[in-house]
Amino acid sequence: MYFSINIIMYQSIETILVEIPTIRPHKMAVATMQTQTLVLVKISTSDGFIGWGEATTIGGLGYGEESPESIKTNIETYFRPLLKSMYGLNMAKTMQTINRNINGNRFAKCAIQTALLDIQAQRSGLPLSEILGGRLRDSIPVLWVLASGNTDKDIAEAQKMIEVKRHNIFKLKIGSHAVEADVEHVLAIKEALGPGISIRVDVNRAWSELQAIKGIQMLQDGGVDLIEQPCAIDNIDAMQRLTRRFDIAIMADESLMGPNTAYQLAKCNAASVFAVKVAQSGGLLEGCEVGKIAKLAGIDLYGGTMLEGPVGTIASAHVFSTFDNLAYGTELFGPLLLTEEILKTPLQYQNFKLQIPQSAGLGIEVDENKIDHLRRL
């Protein structure tokens, strides 16, 4: 007697670069963005499921160790042959094999893992959040980054966002000017918007420790709520001293590269808030682990972004919806910065929050015709 056994396989793994202009220049200490290159990964299985992931970065190699071009090349050269050699689609074993055979490449691994989790959740008939431990909220607060670099423009932009009930928490990118000039810009906006509006700043690791002491004191006195990554990535001692010195929250961002660094930062009290970025953590599962470490250490959480498009954004939202503590909200505004939509039904932002889909998997439907139109050749 003969039995036919259908072994499920990864049938295709495609990496797509999609170039989309931003609604305005987005100025940071490390780069000024006029366009964003989304790195999308599409994985199809032999039993008919399709999963999507995203590995978008900021400013090419000016921000981190991976670029859109390197992610695409490495997925096609190393990840794809490895995945196509696997059978059975055991999620844990698949990621274990990838991590054993491929070093680094946190963003690429995150995109692959997201697509695989999307498939697993669809196969289970559950929203992605439910296979990550279960959501505790169906929507999450989203701030807006004021990054035009012009004080009057930033004030007008913020007032419009408040009026239409899209955002009422704002972050400013600083660090590319003298400390005094940056602080003057921030405090003018804080004064214009009033005491009821939360203002945070992201220094993008641009300050020395002495500059940080000066700038943070003035920002704290002016009513700013949070300082993100004031010092260099590896200057953990300075982060520790600043966290202990000031009452204002000090948040680790670029220094936080996954569970191992989360543990090191927590152990030496080098931050009072963690900016969890799933791509920077190496994946959604690792992002959840960072959240658990923060919870055990009594560190508050903030949902960060790499300015992903809607695929990476909603994947992050599923992760953040499972956190017990999301004291500082999230920064998942990336799709709102783009001039083009790549989903058949856009993500829903309303009443200062992002709604998290209830349907299986990521809960989105990618418009592949639109992606083909925007694809970077």
N, C-alpha and C positions, 0 to 999 in steps of 0.2 A: 504494500500500500504506500502511495506517495502523497505527501502533504505539501501544499504550496504555502510558503511563508513570505509575507510581504514585509520586507525590512525597510523602514523609513529612512530616507537619506536627505542630505542637504543637496537639492538639485541644482540651484544656482545661487551665486553670491555676487551681487553687482554693487559697485561703488560709483556714485554720481556726484559731480561737483556742480552746484547750482549758484550762479552769481546773481545777487539781487542788490540794487541800490538801496541806501538808507534814506529815510525821510528828510534827514539833515545830517551835516557832519557830526560825528560822535567823537568828541575830543577827550583823550585820556593822557596820562603821563607818558605812556609807552607808545602811543600811536594815535592818529586821527583817522577814523573810519569814514569812508564815503560809500563803500559797498560792503556786503558781507558774503563770504563764500560758504554756503552750507555744504557739508559733506554728508550725503545720505547713503545709507546702506540698505539694500533690499535683499532679503534671503527668502528663497522659495524652497518648499519641501516637496518630496515625492508624493505626499498624500494631500497636496493641494493648499497648504497654508502659506501665507506670505507675511513676513515680519519686517518691520522697518526700524532702523536705528539712525542715530546722527552723531557725528564727531566734529562738530564745528569748533573752531578756535578763534582767538582774537589777535588781529594784527600780525598774521603770519608767524615767523619765528621771533618777532619782537616781544612776544608775551611768554611763550613756552617753548618746549622742545619739539613739538610736532606742528606741522603746517598742513593745510588742505592737500597739497601735492604729495607730501610724504605719507600721509594717512592713506590716500588712494593707492599709491605705489605699494606700500607695505601690505595692505589688505589683499591686493591682487597678487602679489608675489609670494607672500608667506601665509596669510590667514586662509585664503580661498583654497589652495591645494590641501591644506591640513583639514579644513572642514569637510571637503568633498571626499576625504579618505575615511570619514567616520560613519558609523551606522548606529541606528537605534535612538539617537537624539536624547540621550540622558544629559540633562542640562549641566549638572554638577561635574560629570566626567568630561563633558565637552570643554568647559571653562578650565578645568584642571589640566587637560591636555594642552590647551592654548597657552596657559601660564607656564607650563613646563617647557614648552618649545619656543616661546617668543618672550623675550625680555622687554621691559618698558612698554612703550606704545599704549599708554593709559587711555588716550582718547579713542584710538582705533579699537581697543578692547571694549570700551564702553559702548561703542556703536554696535559691535557684533553682539555683545551681551544683551543690549536693548532689543535688538531684532529677535534674538532667540527667546527672550522672556515674553515678547509680544506674541510669538507663535505658541509658546507654552500656555499663556493665559487664554488665547483664543481657543486652543484645543480643549481647555478646561471649561470654557464658557464663562470666564470670570474677568472682571476688570483687572488690569495689571496690579493695582494696589493690593488686591486680595491675595495674590500669591507672594507679596512682599511682607505679609504680616497683617494686613487689613487696615483700611483707611479709618481715620478718626475724624475726618472732616471732608465734606463734599466740595468745598471751595477754600481757596487760600488767598490771603491779602497779597497784593502786588504793588511795590513801589515803582516810581519812575525816576530815571536818572536824568538830571539836567546837565547836559554836556556840550552846550553850544560854546561855552567860554565867555559869553557876553551876559553881564548881570541883568540888564533890562530884558533881553530876550528870554533868559531863564525865568525871571519873575513872571512875565506874561505867559510863558508856556505852562508854568505851574498853576497859575490862576485859572487858566482854561481847563486843565486837567481836573482841578477841584470842582469847577462849575459843572462839568458834564459827569461828575461822579465816577471818574475812571481811576484816579490816583489821589491820595491825600497824604502820602509819605514820599519824601524825595531824598535822593542821594546826589551829591555833587562830586565830580571827578576833579581832583586838584593834584598839585605836585609838580606841574610844569612851569610854575612861576615862583617868584620869591615867596617865602612863607607869609610875610605881611600882606602881600597882594592877594594871595589865595584866601587868607582868613577874612580880609575885607570883603571880598566877593561873596563868600559864604554867609557872613553875618548880615550883609545887606539884604540877601534873599531871605534869611531867617526873620529879620525885622519886618520885611514887606509882607510875608505870609502870616505872621502872627504866632503867638505862643501855642496855639492848638495844633499846629502842623509840625510833624516830626521831620527834622533835617539830619542827615548823616553825611559823612564825607568818606571818600575812598582816595587814599594817597598813592595807591599803586606802588608801594615800596620806595617812594622817591626821596624820603627824608632821612637824614642822619639822625642819630639819637638826640643830639643837641637841638637840631631843628624841630624834631618831634616834641621835645619838652616845651619849647617855646610855642609851637603851633597848637598843641593839644590844650595847653593851659588857656589860651585865648578862646579856643573853640568851646571848651567846657564852660568858661565864664559867660560866653554868648548864648548858651542854651542848646548847643548841638548835642545830639543823643548818642552818637557812635562814631568811632574812628576806625576805618578799615585799613589794615596792612600798612602802617606808617613807615616801617623799616624794611630793609632787605630781607629776602626770603630766608637766608641762613643766619640772620642776626637774631637768634632766638633769645639770647641773653638780654638784648635791648627790649624786645617784646615783653619779656618777663618783668623787667624793671618798670616799664611804662604801665603795664597792667596793675602792678602793685602801687604805683605812685598816684594814679589818677582815679577819681570816682567815675568818670565817663567810661562807657564800655569800649574796650579795645578788641577788635575782631581780627582773627587770623583768616587770610584768604590764600594768597599764593604760597604761603608756608605750609598750607594744609594740602597734602598730596595723597590722601588715603588713610586707612586705618593705622598704619605704622607711625606716620607723622602725627596723626591725631593723638595717639597715645603719648608720644614724646612731648607734645605741646601741653597736654593735660597734666602730665606728670610734673612739669616744672612751672605750671601756672603762668604760661606765656600768652594767654588770651582769656577773656571772659565771655567771648562769643566765637562760635565756629561758623564760617560761611561754607556750607556744604555744597560742593559742585560735583555732580555725579561723574562728569567726564574727567575732572581733575582727580577724583578719587579712584578712577579706574573702572567704574561701572556702577550700576544701580544697587547691586548687592553690597558693594564696598561703601557706597554712600550711606546705606542703612547701618552698616557697621560703625561708621564715623558718628552717626546719630546716637548709637548705643553707648559708645565711649563717652560722648559728651554728657549723656544722661547720667552715667555712673559717676562722672567727675563733677557734676553740678554746673556744667557749662551751657549757656543758652545757645539756641540754634537760629540760623538764618538760611533761607534757601537761596543759594547763589545761582549765577548763570554765566555761561560763556557766550552770551548773546546768540544762543541757538535759535533756529527757526522753530516752527510748531511741533516737529517730531521730537526733538530733544527737550523742548520746553514741557510738553505734556508728559514725557517720560519722567522728568524731574518732579513734576507736580504729583504724579502717582507716589513717588518716594516720599516727598515732603508731607503728603496727606497722612502718612503712617507715623509721623513723629509726635510723641507726647508733648514735646515742648517746641513751639515755633515762635518764640517770644518776639523776634524781630522781623517776622513776616518773610516775604520772599522778593526776589528781583526778577521774576519770570516775565519780563516785558519784551523779550527779544523779538517775537513776531510783530509787535506793534511798531518796531523801529524799521521794518522792511516795507518797501513800496509795492511788493507783489505777494499774493496769497497762493500757497501751494496745496491747500486742503480744499476738498469739495465743500465742506462746512467749516468755516473758520472757528478757532478757539473762542470761547465765550468769556469776555471780560465785562463785568458789570458790578455796580455798587462797590467799586474799589477792590474787587476780587476776581480771580480766575476760577471758573467752574470746571470741575474734574468730571470727565465723561463716565457714565454708568455702564456702557456697553463693554463687550469682551475685548481683551488685549489693551492696547493703548487707547482705543475708543475713537480713532480718527480714520478718515478715508483720504488717502493721498491722491491728488489730481495728477496722474502721470502724464497727461497731455500737456499740462502747464509746466511740469518739470522738464519735459523734452524741449519745450520752447525756451526755457531759461538755462538749460544745460550748458556748461562751459566745455567747449571742445578742446 
